[in-house]
Amino acid sequence: MEHCGLVHREVHQQVPPKVEYSLTEFGQSLNAALIPLGDWGEKHMKTIEAIQASETAAAVRPVRPAPTPRRSPRPGVNLDSGCAIGT
């Protein structure tokens, strides 16, 4: 951002080191775009938090292994599908 002229960086030669950052006039001109974006975020914060909570819950939900198919003593009978093949 400093390279693009948005931020001014001032280094103070002291111990401990100190650096101050400030917006340039060009950087301050971004407020016209960023303030409405912040307003939108505040207006929709409850929805955003609900989405993040559901994604977090889905991410930590344990994955169950696929069920092992049940075998029938009769060849061609699939107990899981409810249909008998070859009968």
N, C-alpha and C positions, 0 to 999 in steps of 0.2 A: 504494500500500500504506500510505503514511503517512496518507492521507485516510481509509482504512478502519480505522485504528487497529491495524494489524498491525506497523508499524515506527515507531520513535521516531527523529527526526532532530534532531541537536544541531549547531548552527553555532557555531564558535569564531571570534570576531572577531580574526583575526591575519593576518599576511602571512608566507608564502603562506596562502591561505584553507584552512581545515580544516573538514570536516564528518564527523561520526561517526553511524553508523546502528546501531541495536540493535533486537532484537525486543521488543515489548511482551509482557505476560503473555498477552494475547489472541493475538498472533502465535506465541508459544511453544506455544499449545494446538494449532496445526496439526501439530506434530511427531507426534502420534498418527496422523495420516493420511499424512504425508510419509515417515516412516521405513519403513513397509511398502512404499510405492511405490519407494523407493530400493532396498530389498532385492529387490524384483521385478526392477528394472532390472539389478542386479548378477547375479542368477540367470540372466537371459536375455540378457546382454551379447553372447555369442558369436553367438546367433541374430540379434540386432539388427544387429551389425556385418556379418554375412554378407548380410543383406537390403540394407543400405546399400551394400555393395561391389557387389552385382549391379545395383542401380539406377544406381550411378555408371558401371559398365561399359556398361550399356545406353545411358546418356545420352551417352557419348563415342564410341560405335560409329558409324562413318560410315554415312550412309544411301546405299544404292545406287540409282541411277535405275532405273526400270522398263525391262526389256529391250525393245528395238525388235523388233516382230514381223518374222519373216523372210518375204520375199515369194517367191511361186512364179511362174514364167513362165506357168503355167496359171491362168486366172481361176477363182476359187471354191475354190482349194486353199489350206488353211491349214497351213503346215508345222509350226507350233508345237503345234497341238492333236492332230495325228496322224490327223485325219479329213479326207477330201476331200468338199467340198460341191459338188453339181451334177455329179458324174461318173457 
